[in-house]
Amino acid sequence: MKDYAVRMGFGLHLGWSIEGLIGSHHKVDASYLSPHVSMSAQLEGGTKIFGCNWLLTEVVFDLMSNSFKALC
């Protein structure tokens, strides 16, 4: 595939979640439920809108070192 490039977007947020198992006897997957998980998903979707690789919330920004904050 000529000129093909992988593009990934990341939404970073911090908070609690509840893990639950879904599936059947043959296949079980983990699912995570929380408004914080939803926030991360919305941020990830926003990377497509804004054309950037990652978006983060103030909660994550406040936990960063000063040198890393300077890069933001």
C-alpha positions in Angstrom: 0.0 0.0 0.0 1.8 3.1 -1.3 2.0 6.1 1.1 0.1 4.2 3.9 0.8 5.4 7.4 -0.6 4.3 10.7 -2.1 7.1 12.8 -3.0 6.6 16.4 -4.8 8.9 18.8 -4.8 8.7 22.6 -7.1 10.2 25.2 -5.5 10.4 28.7 -7.6 10.8 31.8 -7.3 9.5 35.4 -10.1 8.1 37.6 -11.8 5.0 38.9 -13.5 2.2 36.9 -15.2 -1.1 37.5 -14.0 -4.1 35.7 -16.6 -6.7 34.6 -16.5 -9.9 32.6 -18.7 -10.3 29.6 -19.1 -13.1 27.1 -19.9 -16.8 27.2 -18.4 -20.1 28.5 -16.2 -20.2 25.4 -14.9 -16.7 25.3 -14.8 -14.1 28.1 -13.7 -10.5 27.7 -13.1 -7.8 30.3 -15.0 -4.5 30.1 -14.5 -1.4 32.1 -17.3 0.9 33.1 -16.9 4.4 34.5 -17.5 8.0 33.5 -13.7 8.3 33.5 -13.4 5.6 30.9 -16.0 7.4 28.8 -14.0 10.6 29.1 -10.9 8.9 27.8 -12.9 7.6 24.9 -14.3 11.0 24.1 -10.8 12.5 24.2 -9.5 9.8 21.9 -12.4 10.7 19.5 -11.4 14.4 19.8 -7.9 13.6 18.4 -9.5 12.9 15.0 -11.4 16.2 15.1 -8.4 18.3 16.2 -5.9 16.4 14.1 -3.6 15.7 17.0 -2.0 12.5 18.4 -3.2 12.9 22.1 -5.4 14.9 24.3 -5.3 14.9 28.1 -7.3 16.3 30.9 -6.2 18.7 33.6 -6.2 15.9 36.1 -3.4 14.2 34.1 -1.6 17.4 33.4 -1.4 18.3 37.1 0.4 15.0 37.8 3.1 15.6 35.3 6.6 16.8 36.1 7.4 20.5 35.3 9.8 19.4 32.5 7.1 17.3 30.9 4.5 20.1 31.3 6.8 22.4 29.4 6.6 20.0 26.4 2.8 20.3 26.4 
